[in-house]
Amino acid sequence: GEDVEQSLFLSVREGDSSVINCTYTDSSSTYLYWYKQEPGAGLQLLTYIFSNMDMKQDQRLTVLLNKKDKHLSLRIADTQTGDSAIYFCAVLDGNNNDMRFGAGTRLTVKP
Amino acid sequence: DAGVIQSPRHEVTEMGQEVTLRCKPISGHDYLFWYRQTMMRGLELLIYFNNNVPIDDSGMPEDRFSAKMPNASFSTLKIQPSEPRDSAVYFCASSSRGTGVYNEQFFGPGTRLTVL
């Protein structure tokens, strides 16, 4: 099955850029997602990218996909204290259509 | 739709007691997932159902855990007997592959379980 790996913690200063990284094992992955979890709440879809794309930008968010290295990243420009949350990488396994989540990266933004 | 509904939101119990967590998925969704989240291990998939049938329960920690989905609008996750190491936030999520962002999962607010 698919393995999705993320580091558990990231700390940045307000105004800096945050880069959250994710690696996966299944080369047949078709869709890749980033979910955000606010404190005390469930996960919500933040953005996604198709596997035939290298990059997707949405306001302060930039998703980069390196299929060769099976590496996905989420960049948040001008990080704000309100961006403090847990960010989950998720990958759709192209073989069985199952979605696998990483363990989540807890982003802490310091003023 | 009200989204995925979970109950209770908080549960405090003593070791050895039976705990039942409940979930109502979004109407029309045919997939239902149970996850567990802890600080040390992050988010873990426990089991998921398709059209009320369990498809993959390889994430269920041990025989003390069981999950059922008697109909399309209700699922339970039961822990019997509960242990302190079961303390976590348990999430239910549902999805429908035919609508919206492909395979997007919609999460409930979670049940915070504390076993003393």
Interface residues (C-beta under 8 A of the other chain):
Chain A: Q6 L8 Y31 Y33 G40 A41 G42 L43 Q44 L45 Y48 F88 A90 L92 N97 D98 M99 R100 F101 G102 A103 G104
Chain B: V4 Y35 Q37 R41 G42 L43 E44 L45 D56 F91 A93 S95 R97 V101 Y102 N103 E104 Q105 F107 G108 P109 G110
